[in-house]
Amino acid sequence: MQADAAPIALDAKTILLAALAIVSVLYLIVLVRGLRRHHAETGETNKPTPGGIVAGFVTNFFDTLGIGSFATSTAIFRQWKMVRDERIPGTLNIGHTLPTVAQAYIFTRLVPVESTTLILMIAAAVLGSWLGAGVVARWQRSRVQTGMGIALLVAATLMVAAQLSLMPGGGTELRLTGVSLAIGVIGNFALGALMTMGIGLYAPCMILIYLLGMDPKAAFPIMMGSCAFLMPTASVRFIRERAYDARTVIGLAIGGIPAVLIAAFLVKSLPLVPLRWLVVVVVLYTAVTMLRSAMKERSGRDVPDVKPTA
């Protein structure tokens, strides 16, 4: 069964990567138009800040090595007051889109995942992100703060589980059928929607795949393909709603793409266990401060606006 699936999966991946190239070009067109409109309407410069470029390099470098970029970026944004809280979800999705697409092209290998499973789970994540971004982009600051605070707590929990080797071990299947396929599609739809709030898809998608009894290798084309397609899709909604910080978005992309290339082709691996524990602590701290800000916002106390800085 697995041997027969290989050539089908190859064709599916070739089509998906070709489609991703088209999606990426269309996304770039929308992004450039959005940035021009932002400058024309607000008079604000689109020149990236040095802090945004450094943040893009650091977070995408470690994302390529398996740390993740959303939770770490959120922590940096809040610590150095780079992005207003209500603009963080859009800034994360838009700014990290191109580095994520680069990762998808670099790391997607000829893993023999059955084509129907691969395409349906990616399509579900994309649909979830489109609907989720349309909702999150219109949220008020306190609701974004609450949603992201909870998302960061979930992310920290998943990180701890991975560090303590509490993740499920997976199975040997390279395809899903029947009820299992339905669960996989619904699950990835939910994860695509949650990603628009700032929780990364990689770790929860991997857990979902393991719980469904699939081979751990199957996680990579599914989760990387899902992110590479859903992030441009979600980003279009955030761009239309102007729910992002333009300077930081450009900085993340400029710093992120070379970081992916360096991490993938030159560094390849590092001893990351101590760093992951540090990230857990930072993410937990950021989650608590985000939730506290939401409580203050809702109680009517003044919460100072965050202005972008270098």
C-alpha contacts under 8 A as a table, 3 or more apart, distances in Angstrom:
res1	aa1	res2	aa2	distance
1	M	4	D	5.34
1	M	5	A	6.44
2	Q	5	A	5.14
2	Q	6	A	6.72
2	Q	112	P	7.11
2	Q	174	L	6.74
3	A	6	A	5.59
3	A	112	P	7.91
4	D	7	P	6.83
4	D	8	I	7.58
5	A	8	I	5.40
5	A	9	A	6.11
5	A	112	P	6.00
5	A	113	V	6.84
5	A	114	E	5.37
5	A	115	S	7.74
6	A	9	A	5.18
6	A	10	L	6.23
6	A	110	L	7.97
6	A	111	V	7.51
6	A	112	P	4.41
6	A	113	V	7.08
6	A	114	E	7.33
7	P	10	L	4.97
7	P	11	D	6.37
7	P	112	P	7.65
8	I	11	D	5.26
8	I	12	A	6.23
8	I	114	E	6.78
8	I	115	S	6.11
9	A	12	A	4.93
9	A	13	K	6.05
9	A	110	L	7.77
9	A	111	V	7.55
9	A	112	P	5.45
9	A	113	V	5.61
9	A	114	E	5.40
9	A	115	S	4.92
10	L	13	K	5.20
10	L	14	T	6.18
10	L	110	L	6.45
10	L	112	P	7.25
11	D	14	T	5.11
11	D	15	I	6.26
12	A	15	I	5.20
12	A	16	L	6.06
12	A	115	S	5.59
12	A	119	I	7.70
13	K	16	L	4.85
13	K	17	L	5.97
13	K	115	S	8.00
14	T	17	L	5.31
14	T	18	A	6.21
15	I	18	A	5.12
15	I	19	A	6.09
16	L	19	A	4.97
16	L	20	L	6.00
17	L	20	L	4.85
17	L	21	A	6.27
17	L	105	Y	7.42
18	A	21	A	5.17
18	A	22	I	6.59
19	A	22	I	5.12
19	A	23	V	6.15
20	L	23	V	4.94
20	L	24	S	5.95
20	L	228	A	7.42
20	L	229	F	6.60
21	A	24	S	5.11
21	A	25	V	6.33
22	I	25	V	5.26
22	I	26	L	6.30
23	V	26	L	5.17
23	V	27	Y	5.97
23	V	229	F	7.55
23	V	232	P	7.38
24	S	27	Y	4.95
24	S	28	L	6.16
24	S	98	L	7.89
24	S	101	V	7.84
24	S	232	P	7.10
25	V	28	L	5.16
25	V	29	I	6.43
26	L	29	I	5.15
26	L	30	V	6.39
27	Y	30	V	5.11
27	Y	31	L	6.05
27	Y	232	P	5.96
27	Y	233	T	7.92
27	Y	236	V	7.20
28	L	31	L	4.97
28	L	32	V	6.05
29	I	32	V	5.34
29	I	33	R	6.22
30	V	33	R	5.22
30	V	34	G	5.98
30	V	236	V	6.98
30	V	239	I	7.94
31	L	34	G	4.99
31	L	35	L	6.12
31	L	236	V	7.63
31	L	239	I	7.06
32	V	35	L	5.17
32	V	36	R	6.21
33	R	36	R	5.13
33	R	37	R	6.10
34	G	37	R	5.07
34	G	38	H	6.03
34	G	239	I	6.12
34	G	240	R	7.23
35	L	38	H	4.96
35	L	39	H	6.26
35	L	46	N	7.03
35	L	246	A	6.75
36	R	39	H	5.19
36	R	40	A	6.17
37	R	40	A	5.02
37	R	41	E	5.99
38	H	41	E	5.33
38	H	42	T	5.92
38	H	43	G	7.59
38	H	44	E	7.45
38	H	242	R	7.58
38	H	246	A	7.83
39	H	42	T	5.43
39	H	43	G	4.94
39	H	44	E	5.29
39	H	45	T	6.14
39	H	46	N	6.75
40	A	43	G	5.62
40	A	44	E	8.00
45	T	247	R	7.43
46	N	246	A	5.87
46	N	247	R	5.05
46	N	250	I	7.61
47	K	247	R	5.70
47	K	250	I	7.68
48	P	52	G	6.52
48	P	53	I	7.05
48	P	246	A	7.87
48	P	247	R	4.37
48	P	248	T	6.02
48	P	249	V	7.75
48	P	250	I	5.60
48	P	251	G	4.85
49	T	52	G	5.20
49	T	53	I	6.54
49	T	247	R	6.24
49	T	248	T	6.67
49	T	251	G	6.32
49	T	309	T	7.36
49	T	310	A	4.98
50	P	53	I	5.17
50	P	54	V	6.22
50	P	251	G	7.28
50	P	310	A	5.68
51	G	54	V	5.17
51	G	55	A	6.02
51	G	251	G	7.67
51	G	309	T	7.65
51	G	310	A	4.94
52	G	55	A	5.03
52	G	56	G	6.07
52	G	82	M	7.92
52	G	247	R	7.40
52	G	248	T	4.89
52	G	249	V	7.54
52	G	250	I	7.67
52	G	251	G	4.38
52	G	252	L	5.61
52	G	255	G	7.73
52	G	310	A	7.26
53	I	56	G	5.08
53	I	57	F	6.25
53	I	248	T	7.63
53	I	250	I	7.79
53	I	251	G	4.06
53	I	252	L	5.37
53	I	253	A	7.57
53	I	254	I	6.09
53	I	255	G	4.52
53	I	256	G	7.57
54	V	57	F	5.13
54	V	58	V	6.14
54	V	251	G	7.65
54	V	252	L	7.73
54	V	255	G	6.14
55	A	58	V	5.29
55	A	59	T	5.94
55	A	73	S	6.90
55	A	76	I	7.23
55	A	251	G	7.76
55	A	252	L	6.43
55	A	255	G	7.27
56	G	59	T	5.51
56	G	60	N	5.92
56	G	96	H	7.76
56	G	251	G	6.32
56	G	252	L	3.76
56	G	253	A	6.39
56	G	254	I	7.13
56	G	255	G	4.56
56	G	256	G	4.52
56	G	259	A	7.95
57	F	60	N	5.52
57	F	61	F	5.85
57	F	252	L	7.05
57	F	254	I	7.92
57	F	255	G	4.22
57	F	256	G	4.53
57	F	257	I	7.60
57	F	258	P	7.31
57	F	259	A	5.08
58	V	61	F	5.22
58	V	62	F	6.43
58	V	255	G	7.94
58	V	256	G	7.63
58	V	259	A	7.26
59	T	62	F	5.46
59	T	63	D	5.96
59	T	68	G	7.26
59	T	69	S	4.96
59	T	72	T	6.42
59	T	73	S	6.32
59	T	256	G	7.47
60	N	63	D	4.66
60	N	64	T	6.05
60	N	68	G	7.60
60	N	69	S	5.90
60	N	96	H	7.78
60	N	99	P	6.98
60	N	256	G	5.17
60	N	257	I	7.67
60	N	259	A	5.98
60	N	260	V	6.03
61	F	64	T	5.43
61	F	65	L	6.73
61	F	256	G	7.13
61	F	259	A	4.72
61	F	260	V	5.44
61	F	262	I	7.50
61	F	263	A	5.63
62	F	65	L	4.92
62	F	66	G	6.24
62	F	67	I	5.25
62	F	68	G	6.57
62	F	69	S	7.29
62	F	263	A	7.66
63	D	66	G	5.06
63	D	67	I	4.83
63	D	68	G	4.11
63	D	69	S	5.18
64	T	67	I	7.39
64	T	68	G	7.56
64	T	103	Q	7.02
64	T	260	V	5.87
64	T	263	A	6.24
64	T	264	A	6.65
65	L	263	A	6.73
65	L	264	A	7.64
65	L	268	K	6.95
65	L	269	S	6.31
65	L	270	L	7.65
67	I	276	R	6.70
68	G	71	A	6.98
68	G	72	T	7.12
68	G	200	G	7.05
68	G	202	Y	7.90
69	S	72	T	5.38
69	S	73	S	5.81
69	S	96	H	7.96
69	S	200	G	7.56
70	F	73	S	5.18
70	F	74	T	6.16
70	F	92	L	6.38
70	F	198	G	5.93
70	F	199	I	6.47
70	F	200	G	5.87
71	A	74	T	5.17
71	A	75	A	6.33
71	A	152	L	6.40
71	A	155	A	7.26
71	A	198	G	7.11
71	A	199	I	6.91
71	A	200	G	7.42
71	A	283	V	6.23
72	T	75	A	5.13
72	T	76	I	6.34
72	T	279	V	7.00
72	T	282	V	7.85
72	T	283	V	6.89
73	S	76	I	5.06
73	S	77	F	6.08
73	S	92	L	7.40
74	T	77	F	5.07
74	T	78	R	6.23
74	T	88	I	7.05
74	T	92	L	7.91
74	T	198	G	7.99
74	T	286	T	7.65
75	A	78	R	5.36
75	A	79	Q	6.01
75	A	282	V	6.74
75	A	283	V	6.34
75	A	286	T	5.60
76	I	79	Q	5.16
76	I	80	W	6.06
76	I	81	K	7.98
76	I	82	M	7.80
77	F	80	W	5.63
77	F	81	K	5.53
77	F	82	M	4.82
77	F	83	V	5.62
77	F	88	I	7.87
78	R	81	K	4.93
78	R	82	M	6.67
78	R	83	V	7.13
78	R	85	D	7.76
78	R	286	T	7.42
79	Q	82	M	7.98
80	W	309	T	7.73
81	K	84	R	7.39
81	K	306	V	5.76
81	K	307	K	6.63
81	K	308	P	6.48
81	K	309	T	6.88
82	M	248	T	7.62
82	M	306	V	7.15
82	M	307	K	6.57
82	M	308	P	4.43
82	M	309	T	5.42
82	M	310	A	7.40
83	V	87	R	6.53
83	V	88	I	6.25
83	V	245	D	6.41
83	V	248	T	7.59
83	V	306	V	6.46
83	V	307	K	6.73
83	V	308	P	5.60
84	R	87	R	5.42
84	R	88	I	6.51
84	R	245	D	7.93
84	R	305	D	6.93
84	R	306	V	5.04
84	R	307	K	6.77
84	R	308	P	7.61
85	D	88	I	5.31
85	D	141	R	6.38
85	D	144	V	7.07
85	D	145	Q	6.46
85	D	306	V	7.76
86	E	89	P	7.22
86	E	139	W	7.51
86	E	140	Q	6.71
86	E	141	R	4.61
86	E	142	S	7.84
86	E	144	V	5.64
86	E	145	Q	7.10
86	E	243	A	7.50
87	R	90	G	5.65
87	R	91	T	6.10
87	R	243	A	5.25
87	R	244	Y	4.62
87	R	245	D	6.33
88	I	91	T	5.03
88	I	92	L	6.00
88	I	198	G	7.82
88	I	244	Y	6.69
88	I	245	D	7.79
89	P	92	L	5.25
89	P	93	N	6.35
89	P	136	V	7.79
89	P	137	A	7.92
89	P	196	T	6.02
89	P	197	M	5.43
89	P	198	G	5.40
89	P	244	Y	7.57
90	G	93	N	5.28
90	G	94	I	6.00
90	G	137	A	7.09
90	G	196	T	7.41
90	G	235	S	6.66
90	G	238	F	5.32
90	G	239	I	7.68
90	G	243	A	5.64
90	G	244	Y	4.83
90	G	245	D	7.90
91	T	94	I	5.32
91	T	95	G	5.58
91	T	243	A	7.61
91	T	244	Y	4.68
91	T	245	D	5.81
91	T	246	A	7.74
91	T	248	T	7.13
91	T	249	V	5.66
92	L	95	G	5.40
92	L	96	H	5.90
92	L	198	G	6.99
92	L	249	V	7.62
93	N	96	H	5.61
93	N	97	T	6.02
93	N	196	T	6.94
93	N	198	G	7.90
93	N	231	M	5.74
93	N	232	P	7.74
93	N	234	A	7.08
93	N	235	S	5.78
94	I	97	T	5.40
94	I	231	M	7.10
94	I	232	P	7.13
94	I	235	S	5.01
94	I	238	F	7.76
94	I	239	I	7.94
94	I	244	Y	7.90
94	I	249	V	6.28
95	G	98	L	7.30
95	G	248	T	7.29
95	G	249	V	4.17
95	G	250	I	6.44
95	G	251	G	7.55
95	G	252	L	5.08
95	G	253	A	5.42
96	H	99	P	5.54
96	H	100	T	6.10
96	H	249	V	7.84
96	H	252	L	6.39
96	H	253	A	6.25
96	H	256	G	7.22
97	T	100	T	5.18
97	T	101	V	6.24
97	T	228	A	7.07
97	T	231	M	5.58
97	T	232	P	6.10
97	T	235	S	7.92
97	T	253	A	7.68
98	L	101	V	5.04
98	L	102	A	6.26
98	L	253	A	6.30
98	L	256	G	7.97
98	L	257	I	6.94
99	P	102	A	5.02
99	P	103	Q	6.32
99	P	253	A	6.52
99	P	256	G	5.47
99	P	257	I	4.77
99	P	260	V	6.50
100	T	103	Q	4.98
100	T	104	A	6.28
100	T	224	M	7.91
100	T	227	C	7.07
100	T	228	A	5.81
101	V	104	A	5.05
101	V	105	Y	6.44
101	V	227	C	7.97
101	V	228	A	4.90
102	A	105	Y	5.32
102	A	106	I	6.25
102	A	257	I	7.03
102	A	260	V	7.21
103	Q	106	I	5.08
103	Q	107	F	5.87
103	Q	108	T	7.99
103	Q	224	M	7.60
103	Q	260	V	6.71
104	A	107	F	5.51
104	A	108	T	5.58
104	A	221	P	7.99
104	A	224	M	5.44
104	A	225	G	6.36
104	A	228	A	6.28
105	Y	108	T	5.87
106	I	264	A	7.73
108	T	111	V	7.94
108	T	220	F	6.95
108	T	221	P	5.57
108	T	224	M	7.34
108	T	225	G	8.00
109	R	221	P	7.36
111	V	217	K	6.87
111	V	218	A	6.68
111	V	221	P	7.24
112	P	174	L	6.79
112	P	218	A	7.70
113	V	117	T	7.22
113	V	118	L	6.45
113	V	174	L	4.98
113	V	175	R	6.16
113	V	218	A	5.99
113	V	221	P	7.93
114	E	117	T	5.64
114	E	118	L	6.34
114	E	174	L	6.15
114	E	175	R	5.15
115	S	118	L	5.08
115	S	119	I	6.01
116	T	119	I	5.34
116	T	120	L	5.94
117	T	120	L	5.45
117	T	121	M	6.10
117	T	175	R	5.83
117	T	176	L	5.93
117	T	177	T	7.98
117	T	181	L	7.02
118	L	121	M	5.54
118	L	122	I	6.26
118	L	221	P	7.65
118	L	222	I	5.92
119	I	122	I	5.24
119	I	123	A	6.01
120	L	123	A	5.06
120	L	124	A	6.05
120	L	185	V	6.46
121	M	124	A	5.10
121	M	125	A	6.33
121	M	184	G	6.66
121	M	185	V	4.99
121	M	188	N	6.03
121	M	189	F	7.66
121	M	222	I	7.05
121	M	226	S	7.42
122	I	125	A	5.21
122	I	126	V	6.29
122	I	188	N	7.57
122	I	222	I	6.55
122	I	223	M	7.87
122	I	225	G	6.35
122	I	226	S	4.55
122	I	229	F	7.47
122	I	230	L	7.98
123	A	126	V	5.10
123	A	127	L	6.21
123	A	226	S	7.54
124	A	127	L	5.18
124	A	128	G	6.14
124	A	185	V	5.73
124	A	186	I	7.08
124	A	188	N	5.92
124	A	189	F	4.53
124	A	192	G	7.51
125	A	128	G	5.08
125	A	129	S	6.15
125	A	185	V	7.93
125	A	188	N	5.04
125	A	189	F	4.42
125	A	190	A	7.23
125	A	191	L	6.58
125	A	192	G	4.25
125	A	193	A	7.26
125	A	226	S	5.88
125	A	227	C	7.91
125	A	230	L	6.27
126	V	129	S	5.16
126	V	130	W	6.22
126	V	189	F	7.34
126	V	192	G	6.27
126	V	226	S	6.81
126	V	229	F	6.30
126	V	230	L	4.23
126	V	231	M	7.85
126	V	233	T	6.68
126	V	234	A	7.78
127	L	130	W	5.14
127	L	131	L	6.34
127	L	189	F	6.62
127	L	192	G	7.38
127	L	193	A	7.97
127	L	230	L	7.66
128	G	131	L	5.35
128	G	132	G	5.87
128	G	188	N	7.83
128	G	189	F	4.60
128	G	190	A	6.07
128	G	191	L	7.31
128	G	192	G	4.71
128	G	193	A	4.35
129	S	132	G	4.93
129	S	133	A	5.78
129	S	189	F	7.62
129	S	192	G	4.56
129	S	193	A	4.36
129	S	194	L	7.49
129	S	195	M	6.91
129	S	196	T	6.15
129	S	230	L	5.85
129	S	231	M	7.45
129	S	233	T	7.00
129	S	234	A	5.28
130	W	133	A	5.41
130	W	134	G	6.39
130	W	193	A	7.39
130	W	230	L	7.48
130	W	233	T	5.97
130	W	234	A	4.98
130	W	237	R	7.12
131	L	134	G	5.27
131	L	135	V	6.64
131	L	193	A	6.77
132	G	135	V	5.25
132	G	136	V	6.11
132	G	192	G	7.63
132	G	193	A	4.44
132	G	194	L	7.03
132	G	196	T	6.04
132	G	234	A	7.72
133	A	136	V	5.10
133	A	137	A	5.70
133	A	193	A	7.17
133	A	196	T	5.47
133	A	197	M	7.97
133	A	234	A	5.36
133	A	235	S	7.59
133	A	237	R	5.96
133	A	238	F	6.51
134	G	137	A	5.61
134	G	138	R	6.97
134	G	234	A	7.90
134	G	237	R	5.86
134	G	238	F	7.41
135	V	138	R	5.67
135	V	139	W	6.75
136	V	139	W	5.15
136	V	144	V	7.22
136	V	196	T	6.99
136	V	197	M	6.78
137	A	237	R	7.35
137	A	238	F	5.73
137	A	241	E	6.34
137	A	243	A	5.78
138	R	241	E	7.47
138	R	243	A	7.98
139	W	143	R	6.07
139	W	144	V	6.15
140	Q	143	R	5.54
140	Q	144	V	6.36
141	R	144	V	5.13
141	R	145	Q	6.09
141	R	294	A	7.66
141	R	297	E	7.97
142	S	145	Q	5.01
142	S	146	T	6.19
142	S	293	S	7.49
142	S	294	A	4.58
142	S	295	M	7.56
142	S	297	E	5.80
142	S	298	R	6.52
143	R	146	T	5.08
143	R	147	G	6.05
143	R	294	A	7.09
144	V	147	G	5.09
144	V	148	M	5.93
144	V	197	M	7.48
145	Q	148	M	5.27
145	Q	149	G	5.89
145	Q	290	M	5.44
145	Q	291	L	6.14
145	Q	293	S	6.98
145	Q	294	A	5.32
146	T	149	G	5.08
146	T	150	I	6.26
146	T	290	M	6.91
146	T	291	L	5.44
146	T	294	A	5.75
147	G	150	I	5.33
147	G	151	A	6.11
147	G	197	M	6.48
148	M	151	A	4.78
148	M	152	L	5.96
148	M	197	M	5.81
148	M	198	G	6.08
148	M	199	I	7.55
148	M	287	A	7.33
148	M	290	M	7.27
149	G	152	L	5.20
149	G	153	L	6.36
149	G	286	T	7.55
149	G	287	A	4.35
149	G	288	V	6.71
149	G	289	T	7.95
149	G	290	M	5.27
149	G	291	L	5.28
150	I	153	L	5.09
150	I	154	V	6.34
150	I	287	A	6.95
150	I	291	L	7.81
151	A	154	V	5.11
151	A	155	A	6.17
151	A	194	L	7.88
151	A	197	M	7.02
151	A	198	G	6.59
151	A	199	I	5.27
152	L	155	A	4.87
152	L	156	A	6.08
152	L	198	G	7.65
152	L	199	I	6.48
152	L	283	V	6.30
152	L	284	L	6.96
152	L	286	T	7.64
152	L	287	A	5.39
153	L	156	A	5.11
153	L	157	T	6.19
153	L	283	V	7.52
153	L	284	L	6.26
153	L	287	A	6.05
154	V	157	T	5.06
154	V	158	L	6.28
154	V	199	I	7.75
155	A	158	L	5.18
155	A	159	M	6.23
155	A	199	I	6.32
155	A	200	G	7.41
155	A	283	V	7.95
156	A	159	M	4.99
156	A	160	V	6.21
156	A	280	V	5.41
156	A	283	V	6.27
156	A	284	L	6.35
157	T	160	V	5.17
157	T	161	A	6.20
158	L	161	A	5.03
158	L	162	A	6.19
158	L	203	A	6.84
158	L	204	P	7.44
159	M	162	A	5.14
159	M	163	Q	6.18
159	M	203	A	8.00
159	M	276	R	7.55
159	M	280	V	6.64
160	V	163	Q	5.00
160	V	164	L	6.15
160	V	277	W	7.81
160	V	280	V	7.14
161	A	164	L	5.23
161	A	165	S	6.08
161	A	166	L	4.92
161	A	167	M	6.09
162	A	165	S	5.03
162	A	166	L	5.98
162	A	167	M	5.80
163	Q	166	L	7.67
163	Q	273	V	7.44
163	Q	276	R	7.78
163	Q	277	W	7.85
167	M	207	I	6.75
168	P	207	I	6.70
168	P	210	Y	5.89
168	P	211	L	6.39
169	G	210	Y	6.15
169	G	211	L	7.97
169	G	216	P	7.72
170	G	209	I	7.19
170	G	210	Y	3.83
170	G	211	L	6.16
170	G	212	L	7.35
170	G	213	G	4.95
170	G	214	M	5.61
170	G	215	D	5.80
170	G	216	P	5.89
171	G	210	Y	6.74
171	G	212	L	7.98
171	G	213	G	4.29
171	G	214	M	4.85
171	G	215	D	4.92
171	G	216	P	7.22
172	T	213	G	6.63
172	T	214	M	5.38
172	T	215	D	4.27
172	T	216	P	7.81
173	E	176	L	7.48
173	E	213	G	6.24
173	E	214	M	4.35
173	E	215	D	5.33
174	L	214	M	5.75
174	L	215	D	6.02
174	L	218	A	6.40
175	R	214	M	7.12
176	L	180	S	5.73
176	L	181	L	4.69
176	L	184	G	7.83
176	L	214	M	7.85
177	T	180	S	5.68
177	T	181	L	4.74
177	T	182	A	7.73
178	G	181	L	5.40
178	G	182	A	6.42
179	V	182	A	5.02
179	V	183	I	6.17
180	S	183	I	5.12
180	S	184	G	6.12
180	S	212	L	6.48
181	L	184	G	4.99
181	L	185	V	6.13
182	A	185	V	5.18
182	A	186	I	6.12
183	I	186	I	5.19
183	I	187	G	5.82
184	G	187	G	5.07
184	G	188	N	6.08
184	G	208	L	7.15
184	G	209	I	7.41
184	G	212	L	7.48
185	V	188	N	5.29
185	V	189	F	6.12
186	I	189	F	5.04
186	I	190	A	6.36
187	G	190	A	5.22
187	G	191	L	6.28
187	G	208	L	7.26
188	N	191	L	4.88
188	N	192	G	6.02
188	N	205	C	6.86
189	F	192	G	5.19
189	F	193	A	6.43
190	A	193	A	5.15
190	A	194	L	6.18
191	L	194	L	4.98
191	L	195	M	6.06
191	L	201	L	6.18
191	L	204	P	7.41
191	L	205	C	7.23
192	G	195	M	5.21
192	G	196	T	7.08
192	G	201	L	7.08
192	G	226	S	7.92
192	G	230	L	6.94
193	A	196	T	5.70
193	A	197	M	7.59
194	L	197	M	5.40
194	L	198	G	7.10
194	L	199	I	6.22
195	M	198	G	5.23
195	M	199	I	4.85
195	M	200	G	5.56
195	M	201	L	6.09
196	T	199	I	7.31
196	T	234	A	6.98
200	G	203	A	7.13
200	G	204	P	7.83
201	L	204	P	5.75
201	L	205	C	5.75
201	L	223	M	6.98
201	L	227	C	7.09
202	Y	205	C	5.33
202	Y	206	M	6.12
202	Y	223	M	5.72
202	Y	224	M	7.50
203	A	206	M	5.17
203	A	207	I	6.34
204	P	207	I	5.04
204	P	208	L	6.18
205	C	208	L	5.03
205	C	209	I	6.22
205	C	219	A	7.28
205	C	223	M	6.15
206	M	209	I	5.15
206	M	210	Y	6.18
206	M	216	P	7.64
206	M	219	A	5.44
206	M	223	M	7.21
207	I	210	Y	5.08
207	I	211	L	6.08
208	L	211	L	5.18
208	L	212	L	6.31
209	I	212	L	5.20
209	I	213	G	6.67
209	I	214	M	5.66
209	I	215	D	7.88
209	I	216	P	7.43
209	I	218	A	7.65
209	I	219	A	6.27
210	Y	213	G	5.24
210	Y	214	M	5.55
210	Y	215	D	7.10
210	Y	216	P	6.45
211	L	214	M	7.54
214	M	218	A	6.66
215	D	218	A	5.48
215	D	219	A	7.57
216	P	219	A	5.57
216	P	220	F	7.92
217	K	220	F	6.04
218	A	221	P	6.23
218	A	222	I	6.56
219	A	222	I	5.30
219	A	223	M	5.80
220	F	223	M	5.44
220	F	224	M	5.77
220	F	225	G	7.96
221	P	224	M	5.34
221	P	225	G	5.53
222	I	225	G	5.27
222	I	226	S	5.91
223	M	226	S	5.02
223	M	227	C	6.23
224	M	227	C	5.28
224	M	228	A	6.03
225	G	228	A	5.13
225	G	229	F	6.21
226	S	229	F	5.47
226	S	230	L	5.85
227	C	230	L	5.15
227	C	231	M	5.70
228	A	231	M	5.94
228	A	232	P	7.21
229	F	232	P	6.04
229	F	233	T	6.58
230	L	233	T	4.99
230	L	234	A	5.98
231	M	234	A	5.16
231	M	235	S	5.84
232	P	235	S	4.97
232	P	236	V	6.33
233	T	236	V	5.55
233	T	237	R	7.23
234	A	237	R	5.46
234	A	238	F	6.64
235	S	238	F	5.01
235	S	239	I	6.00
236	V	239	I	5.06
236	V	240	R	6.17
237	R	240	R	5.19
237	R	241	E	6.28
238	F	241	E	5.13
238	F	242	R	5.96
238	F	243	A	5.18
238	F	244	Y	6.73
239	I	242	R	4.91
239	I	243	A	6.40
239	I	244	Y	7.05
240	R	243	A	7.81
244	Y	249	V	7.54
245	D	248	T	5.61
245	D	249	V	6.15
246	A	249	V	5.13
246	A	250	I	6.42
247	R	250	I	5.43
247	R	251	G	6.26
248	T	251	G	4.89
248	T	252	L	6.07
249	V	252	L	5.29
249	V	253	A	6.47
250	I	253	A	5.26
250	I	254	I	6.14
251	G	254	I	5.15
251	G	255	G	6.02
252	L	255	G	5.33
252	L	256	G	5.51
253	A	256	G	4.96
253	A	257	I	6.12
254	I	257	I	6.22
254	I	258	P	7.55
255	G	258	P	6.29
255	G	259	A	6.47
256	G	259	A	5.07
256	G	260	V	6.27
257	I	260	V	5.27
257	I	261	L	6.56
258	P	261	L	5.07
258	P	262	I	6.12
259	A	262	I	5.15
259	A	263	A	6.05
260	V	263	A	5.25
260	V	264	A	5.93
261	L	264	A	5.20
261	L	265	F	5.88
261	L	266	L	7.65
262	I	265	F	5.53
262	I	266	L	5.14
262	I	267	V	6.34
263	A	266	L	5.79
263	A	267	V	4.81
263	A	268	K	5.39
263	A	269	S	7.64
264	A	267	V	6.40
264	A	268	K	5.02
265	F	268	K	6.05
267	V	270	L	7.33
271	P	274	P	7.66
272	L	275	L	5.13
272	L	276	R	6.00
273	V	276	R	5.17
273	V	277	W	6.54
274	P	277	W	5.28
274	P	278	L	6.40
275	L	278	L	5.00
275	L	279	V	6.17
276	R	279	V	4.96
276	R	280	V	6.24
277	W	280	V	5.01
277	W	281	V	6.46
278	L	281	V	5.21
278	L	282	V	6.29
279	V	282	V	5.04
279	V	283	V	5.96
280	V	283	V	5.16
280	V	284	L	6.12
281	V	284	L	5.22
281	V	285	Y	6.21
282	V	285	Y	5.14
282	V	286	T	6.15
283	V	286	T	5.02
283	V	287	A	6.07
284	L	287	A	5.05
284	L	288	V	6.28
285	Y	288	V	5.26
285	Y	289	T	6.30
286	T	289	T	5.17
286	T	290	M	5.99
287	A	290	M	5.08
287	A	291	L	6.20
288	V	291	L	5.22
288	V	292	R	6.13
289	T	292	R	4.99
289	T	293	S	6.11
290	M	293	S	5.15
290	M	294	A	6.34
291	L	294	A	4.99
291	L	295	M	6.30
292	R	295	M	5.08
292	R	296	K	6.28
293	S	296	K	5.11
293	S	297	E	6.07
293	S	303	V	7.35
294	A	297	E	5.01
294	A	298	R	6.17
295	M	298	R	5.19
295	M	299	S	6.07
296	K	299	S	5.07
296	K	300	G	6.42
296	K	301	R	5.45
296	K	302	D	7.38
296	K	303	V	7.01
297	E	300	G	5.47
297	E	301	R	5.96
297	E	302	D	6.90
297	E	303	V	6.33
298	R	301	R	7.59
